[in-house]
Amino acid sequence: MFKAALASMLFCLASAVLPLAQADIKSYEFAEPEMAQRFVDLTTVLRCPKCQNQNLADSDSIIAKDLRAQVQKLINTGQTDRQITEFMVQRYGEFILYDPPFNKATMVLWLMPFGMVLIGLWALWFFGRKTHNQGAMLTPSEQQQLDQLLADNQPPSRD
Amino acid sequence: MTTTIKRLLIVSPMLMAFALGLFLYQGIGKDPNNIESSLIGQSLPAFNAPTLMSPNKNVTQVDMLGQPALINVWATWCPTCRAEHEFLVGIAKQEKVRIFGVNYHDQLTAAQQWLKELGNPYVFSVSDPKGVLGIDLGVVGAPETYLIDAQGVVIDKLTGELNERTWPPLRSKYLKLLEATN
């Protein structure tokens, strides 16, 4: 039930987004078909500097259009994906990458999940440790007493 | 487990959570549009383009050198550019600030008309109808104002309106550069 609902939700999302993206690509011409795929991939991982929660493929701002045309031009002139990414970083900074490299500025971003897990593990340990201690607090004689009580209260066997 | 290790174990996640809180707190209220330009500290990109007022004459980045100056990216479709224009005219006239324009994604006649009507604070405006120079400068949108030194190295960049509030910090940097040149 849940799976089916999730699947249909994903389908709706995908069908809402994909046709748009594809309609857009058609207006960009490439020398080879595999270049069109590279164009789609690059404009998806490059961020629009103006409308910051969209990538270049999704945004309609002037700068996103310019940069899409620039990516198209660079692909057609035979530049590699890496060269194109470098071109963009040189001008717009690492901000333009949706998948930023690990460095001083992005350290917190990359390490935070591990920190969160550490905090979680700590919480498990911290809150779990009290119940543990209670059991260990019985002295040998107290333990003996407890065993005795439990043995005395054994329910009578049914058969 | 020794008590010091135990204490450390108890305290360190708290410290981490606290540090995280501090880190997130200092991000509150920051303008996400204020991205530091990656051009700062670098020389102006090379270009060769016509000017707005004499479209038959091309200029290059070399024409902007010799004195510290401002490079103002503007367009007639940009309301904030309209808002800051009078201020630009003012500092060009009264403070003799050298300002170059980059007319960004605009129409020639509309832009010429704008300068005739509102005054022309620019030594010249580079015509950039397709945003080609814009991409090389890392322009995100108009208006933007760059401060360059006499050698054409970009010292600072202001995203948004230049006015009584945003000019003073840029002005002190400009004056320092001016002192260094003379």
Interface residues (C-beta under 8 A of the other chain):
Chain A: P49 K50 Q52 S61 I62 I63 D66 L67 Q70 V89 Q90 R91 Y92 G93 F95 V108 M112 G115 L118 I119 W122 A123 W125 F126
Chain B: L9 I10 S12 P13 M16 A17 L20 F23 P32 N33 I35 E36 S37 S38 L39 H105 K130 G131 G134 I135 D136 L137 G138 V139 V140 G141
